[in-house]
Amino acid sequence: MSHPKKKRLCGFALIEVMIAIAILAVGLLGLAALLANLTGTTTQSRYLSTEVMLASEKLEDLNQRDAADPLLDAGGSLTADDANYSDVVQTSSTNGIVNDQAVGGALGATSDLIQYKRRWVIESNTPAPLVRRITVIIIPQTGSPTERRETFQTSMVRPCDAIKGC
């Protein structure tokens, strides 16, 4: 008497399904971590681009002044506020400048505004005679965990008036 051949059942075993779910979960966790990192990087990039814009704006403002302008007298500090060599600027969340005023003035803080402290130093006869070096530092003032804790600093060299000097 012959036995009928057993039919093999098609489909997946429970262990195969569990392994596939584990692989999918690891992949989704990696994707979630990537998206979280991307969000933080985008925010930091926005802060840096705003800092570059604010530093360039101040350097351009000082560069357009006449060499004899008292606002170009040597002085200032990158570590302390000086009324003649520092200010506070607020930008909106779209990176547009809302207002710009000297240190000590009251700026309105709202959730969509970011404050930056801007300080600059003007050095005469540096790095050569009849040359001014202007260094601007931008310091974010929010305190958000995604905010860049570092500051942005840039310099410009500008010739002095050959007759009046620096």
C-alpha positions in Angstrom: 0.0 0.0 0.0 1.4 3.3 -0.9 1.2 6.4 1.2 0.2 9.6 -0.5 3.0 12.2 -0.6 2.6 14.9 2.0 1.9 18.3 0.5 4.3 21.0 1.6 2.5 24.1 2.9 3.6 27.3 1.3 4.1 30.5 3.4 6.3 31.9 6.0 7.1 30.5 9.4 6.6 32.7 12.5 10.4 33.0 13.0 10.9 34.4 9.5 8.2 37.0 10.1 9.8 38.0 13.4 13.3 38.4 11.7 11.8 40.6 9.0 10.0 42.8 11.5 13.3 43.2 13.5 15.2 44.2 10.4 12.5 46.7 9.4 12.5 48.2 13.0 16.3 48.7 12.9 16.0 50.4 9.5 13.2 52.7 10.7 15.1 53.7 13.9 18.1 54.6 11.7 15.9 56.7 9.5 14.3 58.5 12.5 17.8 59.3 13.9 18.9 60.7 10.5 15.8 63.0 10.4 16.4 64.3 13.9 20.1 65.0 13.1 19.0 66.8 9.8 16.6 69.1 11.7 19.4 70.1 14.2 21.8 70.7 11.4 19.3 72.9 9.5 18.8 75.0 12.5 22.5 75.5 13.1 23.0 76.4 9.5 20.3 79.1 9.8 22.0 80.6 12.8 25.4 80.6 11.0 24.0 82.3 7.9 22.3 85.0 10.0 25.6 85.6 11.9 27.5 85.9 8.6 24.9 88.4 7.3 25.0 90.5 10.5 28.9 90.5 10.5 29.0 91.5 6.8 26.4 94.2 7.4 28.4 95.8 10.2 31.7 95.6 8.2 30.0 97.2 5.2 28.6 99.9 7.4 32.0 100.7 8.9 33.7 100.4 5.5 31.4 103.0 3.9 32.3 105.7 6.5 34.9 108.4 5.8 38.4 107.6 7.2 38.2 110.6 9.6 34.8 109.5 11.0 35.0 109.2 14.9 33.1 105.9 14.7 36.3 104.5 13.1 38.5 105.5 16.1 40.5 102.6 17.5 38.8 100.8 20.4 36.3 98.2 21.4 36.4 94.8 22.9 35.3 91.3 21.7 34.6 90.2 25.3 32.8 93.2 26.8 30.1 95.6 25.7 31.1 99.1 24.8 28.4 101.5 23.8 30.4 102.8 20.8 31.5 99.3 19.7 28.6 97.0 20.3 24.9 96.7 19.6 22.1 94.2 19.8 20.2 93.1 16.7 16.9 91.1 16.5 16.0 89.0 13.6 12.7 87.4 12.8 12.4 83.7 12.2 12.6 84.4 8.5 16.1 86.0 9.0 14.8 89.5 8.3 16.3 92.2 10.6 13.5 93.6 12.9 15.5 96.3 14.6 19.0 97.4 15.5 19.9 99.5 18.4 22.7 100.2 20.8 23.3 98.1 23.9 21.2 99.1 26.8 18.1 99.7 24.8 14.9 97.7 25.4 14.3 95.1 22.7 11.0 93.2 22.6 11.6 89.5 22.9 8.9 87.3 21.4 9.0 83.6 20.4 9.7 84.4 16.7 12.6 86.8 17.3 16.2 85.9 17.9 18.6 88.3 19.5 22.3 88.6 18.6 24.9 90.6 20.3 27.4 92.3 17.9 30.8 93.6 19.1 33.6 95.0 17.1 37.2 96.1 17.6 39.0 98.7 15.5 42.8 98.5 15.5 44.9 101.3 14.0 48.1 100.6 12.1 47.5 96.9 12.1 48.7 94.8 10.4 50.7 97.6 8.7 51.1 101.4 9.0 48.1 103.4 7.8 45.8 100.4 7.9 42.8 99.6 10.2 41.8 96.1 11.1 38.1 95.8 12.0 37.0 92.6 13.7 33.3 91.8 14.3 32.0 89.0 16.6 28.4 87.9 16.6 27.0 86.1 19.7 23.5 84.5 19.6 21.5 85.4 22.7 18.7 82.8 22.8 19.8 79.7 24.8 18.0 77.1 22.7 19.6 73.7 22.9 19.9 73.6 19.1 21.5 77.1 19.0 25.1 77.3 18.1 27.0 78.0 21.3 30.0 79.3 19.4 30.4 82.8 18.1 31.1 83.9 14.6 34.1 86.3 14.0 35.4 87.9 10.9 37.9 90.7 10.1 38.4 93.3 7.4 41.5 95.4 6.7 40.8 99.0 5.6 43.3 101.7 4.5 43.5 104.8 6.6 43.5 108.4 5.3 47.1 108.9 4.2 47.1 112.6 5.3 45.2 112.3 8.6 46.4 108.8 9.5 44.4 106.3 11.6 
